[in-house]
Amino acid sequence: MKKEGWCGIIRIVKKKNKIREELLSKIEWACSLNSIKLEQIRIYEGCLRIIEHTNLAYVEPHRVIIKDKLFLFFNECDYFYVGDLRYKYSLSQLKDYISKAT
């Protein structure tokens, strides 16, 4: 007896998610107050990953590496993460957190 069902390849669509200018300026401002030059910052923009033919999607955060420390940001959010997504911190604390972490 033949079983019917869907046997296909799962396809994930990846769409770019540009970092917002406002967020970028806040990051650059916090770094400049800590005397960190732009050459010491690496920014990797996140993306949106969508599994086709489903309602599942994942928003990948923007990754910012400041003096070998990983910071994670999302557009339109007033908080950031350090290292992973376990704990969030207010963007108003970014300057102070950078000074402690570096």
N, CA, C and O atoms as a GROMACS GRO file, in nm:
protein
  408
    1MET      N    1   0.084  -0.118   0.000
    1MET     CA    2   0.000   0.000   0.000
    1MET      C    3   0.088   0.124   0.000
    1MET      O    4   0.180   0.135   0.081
    2LYS      N    5   0.061   0.214  -0.090
    2LYS     CA    6   0.142   0.335  -0.104
    2LYS      C    7   0.086   0.446  -0.016
    2LYS      O    8  -0.034   0.474  -0.016
    3LYS      N    9   0.177   0.508   0.062
    3LYS     CA   10   0.136   0.620   0.148
    3LYS      C   11   0.151   0.750   0.072
    3LYS      O   12   0.250   0.772   0.003
    4GLU      N   13   0.051   0.833   0.084
    4GLU     CA   14   0.057   0.963   0.020
    4GLU      C   15   0.104   1.066   0.122
    4GLU      O   16   0.074   1.057   0.241
    5GLY      N   17   0.176   1.161   0.075
    5GLY     CA   18   0.224   1.268   0.162
    5GLY      C   19   0.321   1.356   0.087
    5GLY      O   20   0.353   1.331  -0.030
    6TRP      N   21   0.367   1.456   0.154
    6TRP     CA   22   0.458   1.551   0.092
    6TRP      C   23   0.601   1.506   0.116
    6TRP      O   24   0.644   1.496   0.232
    7CYS      N   25   0.674   1.482   0.012
    7CYS     CA   26   0.815   1.446   0.022
    7CYS      C   27   0.891   1.542  -0.068
    7CYS      O   28   0.917   1.511  -0.184
    8GLY      N   29   0.924   1.654  -0.017
    8GLY     CA   30   0.993   1.753  -0.097
    8GLY      C   31   1.111   1.811  -0.020
    8GLY      O   32   1.138   1.775   0.094
    9ILE      N   33   1.177   1.899  -0.087
    9ILE     CA   34   1.290   1.966  -0.026
    9ILE      C   35   1.242   2.092   0.043
    9ILE      O   36   1.164   2.168  -0.014
   10ILE      N   37   1.288   2.112   0.164
   10ILE     CA   38   1.255   2.235   0.235
   10ILE      C   39   1.345   2.344   0.179
   10ILE      O   40   1.468   2.330   0.174
   11ARG      N   41   1.283   2.452   0.138
   11ARG     CA   42   1.360   2.562   0.079
   11ARG      C   43   1.351   2.684   0.169
   11ARG      O   44   1.242   2.728   0.206
   12ILE      N   45   1.466   2.736   0.205
   12ILE     CA   46   1.473   2.855   0.290
   12ILE      C   47   1.517   2.972   0.206
   12ILE      O   48   1.621   2.969   0.141
   13VAL      N   49   1.434   3.077   0.208
   13VAL     CA   50   1.464   3.198   0.133
   13VAL      C   51   1.530   3.297   0.229
   13VAL      O   52   1.482   3.319   0.340
   14LYS      N   53   1.639   3.354   0.185
   14LYS     CA   54   1.714   3.448   0.268
   14LYS      C   55   1.703   3.587   0.206
   14LYS      O   56   1.741   3.609   0.091
   15LYS      N   57   1.649   3.682   0.284
   15LYS     CA   58   1.634   3.820   0.237
   15LYS      C   59   1.720   3.912   0.323
   15LYS      O   60   1.722   3.900   0.446
   16LYS      N   61   1.789   4.003   0.258
   16LYS     CA   62   1.874   4.098   0.330
   16LYS      C   63   1.789   4.187   0.420
   16LYS      O   64   1.676   4.223   0.387
   17ASN      N   65   1.847   4.220   0.533
   17ASN     CA   66   1.784   4.310   0.629
   17ASN      C   67   1.886   4.417   0.664
   17ASN      O   68   1.970   4.397   0.752
   18LYS      N   69   1.880   4.528   0.596
   18LYS     CA   70   1.978   4.634   0.617
   18LYS      C   71   1.964   4.694   0.756
   18LYS      O   72   1.854   4.712   0.807
   19ILE      N   73   2.079   4.725   0.814
   19ILE     CA   74   2.078   4.790   0.945
   19ILE      C   75   2.030   4.934   0.928
   19ILE      O   76   2.074   5.004   0.836
   20ARG      N   77   1.942   4.977   1.014
   20ARG     CA   78   1.886   5.112   1.005
   20ARG      C   79   1.991   5.216   1.039
   20ARG      O   80   2.076   5.196   1.126
   21GLU      N   81   1.985   5.326   0.970
   21GLU     CA   82   2.082   5.435   0.990
   21GLU      C   83   2.079   5.486   1.134
   21GLU      O   84   2.183   5.518   1.191
   22GLU      N   85   1.961   5.493   1.193
   22GLU     CA   86   1.948   5.541   1.331
   22GLU      C   87   2.021   5.448   1.428
   22GLU      O   88   2.091   5.495   1.518
   23LEU      N   89   2.006   5.317   1.410
   23LEU     CA   90   2.074   5.220   1.495
   23LEU      C   91   2.224   5.228   1.475
   23LEU      O   92   2.301   5.225   1.572
   24LEU      N   93   2.266   5.238   1.351
   24LEU     CA   94   2.409   5.246   1.320
   24LEU      C   95   2.472   5.370   1.384
   24LEU      O   96   2.584   5.363   1.435
   25SER      N   97   2.402   5.481   1.380
   25SER     CA   98   2.456   5.604   1.440
   25SER      C   99   2.466   5.591   1.592
   25SER      O  100   2.559   5.646   1.652
   26LYS      N  101   2.373   5.520   1.656
   26LYS     CA  102   2.380   5.498   1.801
   26LYS      C  103   2.501   5.412   1.837
   26LYS      O  104   2.570   5.438   1.936
   27ILE      N  105   2.527   5.310   1.757
   27ILE     CA  106   2.643   5.224   1.781
   27ILE      C  107   2.772   5.303   1.763
   27ILE      O  108   2.862   5.296   1.847
   28GLU      N  109   2.782   5.378   1.654
   28GLU     CA  110   2.902   5.458   1.628
   28GLU      C  111   2.923   5.564   1.737
   28GLU      O  112   3.036   5.590   1.777
   29TRP      N  113   2.814   5.624   1.785
   29TRP     CA  114   2.823   5.725   1.891
   29TRP      C  115   2.878   5.663   2.019
   29TRP      O  116   2.968   5.720   2.081
   30ALA      N  117   2.824   5.547   2.059
   30ALA     CA  118   2.870   5.480   2.181
   30ALA      C  119   3.017   5.441   2.169
   30ALA      O  120   3.092   5.449   2.267
   31CYS      N  121   3.059   5.398   2.050
   31CYS     CA  122   3.199   5.361   2.030
   31CYS      C  123   3.289   5.484   2.035
   31CYS      O  124   3.397   5.480   2.094
   32SER      N  125   3.246   5.593   1.974
   32SER     CA  126   3.330   5.714   1.973
   32SER      C  127   3.348   5.769   2.114
   32SER      O  128   3.455   5.822   2.145
   33LEU      N  129   3.247   5.757   2.200
   33LEU     CA  130   3.261   5.801   2.339
   33LEU      C  131   3.358   5.714   2.418
   33LEU      O  132   3.409   5.756   2.522
   34ASN      N  133   3.383   5.594   2.369
   34ASN     CA  134   3.480   5.504   2.432
   34ASN      C  135   3.613   5.502   2.356
   34ASN      O  136   3.695   5.412   2.377
   35SER      N  137   3.632   5.599   2.271
   35SER     CA  138   3.757   5.612   2.191
   35SER      C  139   3.786   5.490   2.106
   35SER      O  140   3.901   5.452   2.089
   36ILE      N  141   3.681   5.429   2.054
   36ILE     CA  142   3.697   5.313   1.966
   36ILE      C  143   3.678   5.362   1.823
   36ILE      O  144   3.576   5.422   1.789
   37LYS      N  145   3.778   5.336   1.741
   37LYS     CA  146   3.775   5.381   1.602
   37LYS      C  147   3.694   5.284   1.516
   37LYS      O  148   3.676   5.168   1.551
   38LEU      N  149   3.646   5.336   1.404
   38LEU     CA  150   3.565   5.253   1.315
   38LEU      C  151   3.640   5.131   1.264
   38LEU      O  152   3.578   5.030   1.231
   39GLU      N  153   3.772   5.138   1.256
   39GLU     CA  154   3.851   5.023   1.211
   39GLU      C  155   3.844   4.907   1.311
   39GLU      O  156   3.871   4.792   1.275
   40GLN      N  157   3.807   4.937   1.436
   40GLN     CA  158   3.799   4.834   1.540
   40GLN      C  159   3.660   4.772   1.548
   40GLN      O  160   3.635   4.689   1.635
   41ILE      N  161   3.570   4.813   1.460
   41ILE     CA  162   3.432   4.764   1.460
   41ILE      C  163   3.406   4.685   1.332
   41ILE      O  164   3.438   4.731   1.223
   42ARG      N  165   3.347   4.567   1.347
   42ARG     CA  166   3.303   4.489   1.230
   42ARG      C  167   3.153   4.472   1.240
   42ARG      O  168   3.100   4.433   1.344
   43ILE      N  169   3.083   4.503   1.131
   43ILE     CA  170   2.937   4.495   1.128
   43ILE      C  171   2.894   4.395   1.022
   43ILE      O  172   2.934   4.405   0.906
   44TYR      N  173   2.812   4.300   1.063
   44TYR     CA  174   2.755   4.201   0.972
   44TYR      C  175   2.604   4.215   0.981
   44TYR      O  176   2.544   4.188   1.085
   45GLU      N  177   2.544   4.257   0.871
   45GLU     CA  178   2.400   4.278   0.871
   45GLU      C  179   2.325   4.145   0.877
   45GLU      O  180   2.366   4.046   0.816
   46GLY      N  181   2.216   4.145   0.950
   46GLY     CA  182   2.133   4.027   0.963
   46GLY      C  183   2.048   4.005   0.839
   46GLY      O  184   2.060   4.078   0.741
   47CYS      N  185   1.963   3.904   0.846
   47CYS     CA  186   1.874   3.877   0.734
   47CYS      C  187   1.745   3.814   0.786
   47CYS      O  188   1.734   3.779   0.903
   48LEU      N  189   1.651   3.802   0.697
   48LEU     CA  190   1.524   3.737   0.726
   48LEU      C  191   1.527   3.602   0.654
   48LEU      O  192   1.549   3.597   0.533
   49ARG      N  193   1.505   3.495   0.727
   49ARG     CA  194   1.502   3.361   0.667
   49ARG      C  195   1.358   3.310   0.673
   49ARG      O  196   1.297   3.302   0.780
   50ILE      N  197   1.306   3.277   0.556
   50ILE     CA  198   1.167   3.233   0.545
   50ILE      C  199   1.165   3.091   0.488
   50ILE      O  200   1.230   3.063   0.388
   51ILE      N  201   1.092   3.002   0.553
   51ILE     CA  202   1.074   2.866   0.501
   51ILE      C  203   0.954   2.871   0.408
   51ILE      O  204   0.842   2.897   0.451
   52GLU      N  205   0.980   2.847   0.279
   52GLU     CA  206   0.876   2.857   0.178
   52GLU      C  207   0.758   2.765   0.208
   52GLU      O  208   0.774   2.655   0.260
   53HIS      N  209   0.640   2.814   0.172
   53HIS     CA  210   0.513   2.742   0.184
   53HIS      C  211   0.476   2.712   0.330
   53HIS      O  212   0.399   2.620   0.358
   54THR      N  213   0.532   2.791   0.421
   54THR     CA  214   0.494   2.782   0.563
   54THR      C  215   0.478   2.924   0.615
   54THR      O  216   0.501   3.021   0.542
   55ASN      N  217   0.439   2.936   0.738
   55ASN     CA  218   0.434   3.068   0.801
   55ASN      C  219   0.551   3.086   0.898
   55ASN      O  220   0.544   3.168   0.990
   56LEU      N  221   0.658   3.010   0.878
   56LEU     CA  222   0.775   3.016   0.965
   56LEU      C  223   0.880   3.111   0.909
   56LEU      O  224   0.913   3.107   0.791
   57ALA      N  225   0.932   3.196   0.997
   57ALA     CA  226   1.037   3.290   0.957
   57ALA      C  227   1.126   3.315   1.077
   57ALA      O  228   1.084   3.300   1.191
   58TYR      N  229   1.250   3.354   1.051
   58TYR     CA  230   1.347   3.385   1.156
   58TYR      C  231   1.418   3.514   1.118
   58TYR      O  232   1.470   3.527   1.006
   59VAL      N  233   1.422   3.608   1.210
   59VAL     CA  234   1.494   3.733   1.188
   59VAL      C  235   1.631   3.718   1.253
   59VAL      O  236   1.642   3.707   1.375
   60GLU      N  237   1.733   3.717   1.172
   60GLU     CA  238   1.870   3.704   1.221
   60GLU      C  239   1.916   3.843   1.266
   60GLU      O  240   1.898   3.940   1.193
   61PRO      N  241   1.975   3.854   1.385
   61PRO     CA  242   2.017   3.986   1.433
   61PRO      C  243   2.139   4.039   1.357
   61PRO      O  244   2.213   3.964   1.294
   62HIS      N  245   2.156   4.170   1.365
   62HIS     CA  246   2.278   4.232   1.314
   62HIS      C  247   2.388   4.201   1.415
   62HIS      O  248   2.370   4.218   1.535
   63ARG      N  249   2.502   4.155   1.366
   63ARG     CA  250   2.614   4.122   1.454
   63ARG      C  251   2.719   4.232   1.443
   63ARG      O  252   2.764   4.266   1.334
   64VAL      N  253   2.757   4.286   1.557
   64VAL     CA  254   2.857   4.391   1.562
   64VAL      C  255   2.967   4.343   1.655
   64VAL      O  256   2.942   4.311   1.772
   65ILE      N  257   3.089   4.337   1.603
   65ILE     CA  258   3.202   4.294   1.685
   65ILE      C  259   3.285   4.418   1.716
   65ILE      O  260   3.339   4.484   1.628
   66ILE      N  261   3.294   4.446   1.845
   66ILE     CA  262   3.370   4.561   1.892
   66ILE      C  263   3.481   4.508   1.981
   66ILE      O  264   3.457   4.454   2.088
   67LYS      N  265   3.603   4.525   1.934
   67LYS     CA  266   3.722   4.475   2.007
   67LYS      C  267   3.702   4.330   2.052
   67LYS      O  268   3.717   4.300   2.171
   68ASP      N  269   3.669   4.243   1.960
   68ASP     CA  270   3.654   4.099   1.981
   68ASP      C  271   3.537   4.059   2.071
   68ASP      O  272   3.532   3.945   2.117
   69LYS      N  273   3.444   4.148   2.097
   69LYS     CA  274   3.324   4.118   2.175
   69LYS      C  275   3.202   4.126   2.083
   69LYS      O  276   3.187   4.225   2.011
   70LEU      N  277   3.116   4.024   2.085
   70LEU     CA  278   3.000   4.017   1.997
   70LEU      C  279   2.878   4.084   2.060
   70LEU      O  280   2.838   4.050   2.171
   71PHE      N  281   2.820   4.180   1.987
   71PHE     CA  282   2.697   4.247   2.026
   71PHE      C  283   2.592   4.217   1.918
   71PHE      O  284   2.624   4.216   1.799
   72LEU      N  285   2.468   4.192   1.960
   72LEU     CA  286   2.359   4.160   1.868
   72LEU      C  287   2.252   4.268   1.877
   72LEU      O  288   2.212   4.308   1.986
   73PHE      N  289   2.205   4.313   1.760
   73PHE     CA  290   2.106   4.420   1.752
   73PHE      C  291   1.995   4.382   1.654
   73PHE      O  292   2.018   4.308   1.558
   74PHE      N  293   1.875   4.432   1.680
   74PHE     CA  294   1.763   4.420   1.588
   74PHE      C  295   1.717   4.562   1.553
   74PHE      O  296   1.718   4.650   1.639
   75ASN      N  297   1.676   4.583   1.428
   75ASN     CA  298   1.619   4.712   1.390
   75ASN      C  299   1.493   4.737   1.473
   75ASN      O  300   1.423   4.643   1.511
   76GLU      N  301   1.467   4.864   1.499
   76GLU     CA  302   1.344   4.907   1.568
   76GLU      C  303   1.333   4.856   1.711
   76GLU      O  304   1.223   4.857   1.766
   77CYS      N  305   1.441   4.811   1.773
   77CYS     CA  306   1.438   4.765   1.912
   77CYS      C  307   1.524   4.856   1.998
   77CYS      O  308   1.626   4.908   1.954
   78ASP      N  309   1.481   4.876   2.121
   78ASP     CA  310   1.553   4.963   2.214
   78ASP      C  311   1.643   4.884   2.307
   78ASP      O  312   1.670   4.928   2.419
   79TYR      N  313   1.689   4.770   2.262
   79TYR     CA  314   1.778   4.688   2.344
   79TYR      C  315   1.878   4.616   2.255
   79TYR      O  316   1.864   4.612   2.133
   80PHE      N  317   1.980   4.558   2.318
   80PHE     CA  318   2.083   4.481   2.248
   80PHE      C  319   2.119   4.360   2.334
   80PHE      O  320   2.081   4.351   2.451
   81TYR      N  321   2.192   4.269   2.275
   81TYR     CA  322   2.236   4.147   2.344
   81TYR      C  323   2.388   4.138   2.333
   81TYR      O  324   2.448   4.195   2.242
   82VAL      N  325   2.448   4.065   2.427
   82VAL     CA  326   2.593   4.044   2.423
   82VAL      C  327   2.619   3.894   2.419
   82VAL      O  328   2.575   3.820   2.507
   83GLY      N  329   2.691   3.850   2.316
   83GLY     CA  330   2.729   3.709   2.305
   83GLY      C  331   2.620   3.618   2.248
   83GLY      O  332   2.644   3.548   2.150
   84ASP      N  333   2.502   3.619   2.309
   84ASP     CA  334   2.390   3.538   2.263
   84ASP      C  335   2.260   3.608   2.299
   84ASP      O  336   2.263   3.722   2.346
   85LEU      N  337   2.148   3.543   2.278
   85LEU     CA  338   2.018   3.607   2.297
   85LEU      C  339   1.956   3.581   2.434
   85LEU      O  340   1.835   3.595   2.451
   86ARG      N  341   2.037   3.543   2.532
   86ARG     CA  342   1.982   3.513   2.664
   86ARG      C  343   1.939   3.637   2.742
   86ARG      O  344   1.830   3.640   2.800
   87TYR      N  345   2.024   3.739   2.744
   87TYR     CA  346   1.995   3.858   2.825
   87TYR      C  347   1.996   3.982   2.738
   87TYR      O  348   2.083   3.999   2.652
   88LYS      N  349   1.898   4.069   2.760
   88LYS     CA  350   1.894   4.192   2.683
   88LYS      C  351   1.925   4.311   2.773
   88LYS      O  352   1.898   4.311   2.893
   89TYR      N  353   1.983   4.412   2.710
   89TYR     CA  354   2.023   4.534   2.779
   89TYR      C  355   1.966   4.653   2.703
   89TYR      O  356   1.949   4.647   2.581
   90SER      N  357   1.936   4.758   2.773
   90SER     CA  358   1.881   4.878   2.711
   90SER      C  359   1.987   4.946   2.625
   90SER      O  360   2.104   4.951   2.663
   91LEU      N  361   1.946   4.999   2.510
   91LEU     CA  362   2.040   5.072   2.423
   91LEU      C  363   2.103   5.191   2.494
   91LEU      O  364   2.214   5.231   2.460
   92SER      N  365   2.033   5.246   2.592
   92SER     CA  366   2.090   5.359   2.667
   92SER      C  367   2.212   5.316   2.748
   92SER      O  368   2.290   5.400   2.791
   93GLN      N  369   2.229   5.186   2.772
   93GLN     CA  370   2.343   5.134   2.847
   93GLN      C  371   2.460   5.092   2.756
   93GLN      O  372   2.562   5.047   2.806
   94LEU      N  373   2.445   5.107   2.626
   94LEU     CA  374   2.546   5.057   2.532
   94LEU      C  375   2.683   5.118   2.557
   94LEU      O  376   2.783   5.046   2.561
   95LYS      N  377   2.689   5.249   2.575
   95LYS     CA  378   2.817   5.316   2.598
   95LYS      C  379   2.887   5.258   2.722
   95LYS      O  380   3.006   5.228   2.718
   96ASP      N  381   2.812   5.243   2.830
   96ASP     CA  382   2.869   5.191   2.955
   96ASP      C  383   2.908   5.045   2.940
   96ASP      O  384   3.012   5.003   2.992
   97TYR      N  385   2.827   4.967   2.869
   97TYR     CA  386   2.859   4.825   2.853
   97TYR      C  387   2.984   4.805   2.766
   97TYR      O  388   3.064   4.716   2.792
   98ILE      N  389   2.998   4.888   2.664
   98ILE     CA  390   3.119   4.879   2.581
   98ILE      C  391   3.242   4.912   2.662
   98ILE      O  392   3.345   4.846   2.647
   99SER      N  393   3.234   5.012   2.748
   99SER     CA  394   3.350   5.050   2.829
   99SER      C  395   3.388   4.940   2.928
   99SER      O  396   3.506   4.920   2.956
  100LYS      N  397   3.288   4.866   2.981
  100LYS     CA  398   3.316   4.755   3.074
  100LYS      C  399   3.370   4.633   2.999
  100LYS      O  400   3.459   4.563   3.048
  101ALA      N  401   3.314   4.608   2.882
  101ALA     CA  402   3.345   4.484   2.808
  101ALA      C  403   3.480   4.490   2.735
  101ALA      O  404   3.540   4.386   2.706
  102THR      N  405   3.528   4.610   2.705
  102THR     CA  406   3.651   4.619   2.627
  102THR      C  407   3.767   4.666   2.711
  102THR      O  408   3.879   4.679   2.661
   0.00000   0.00000   0.00000
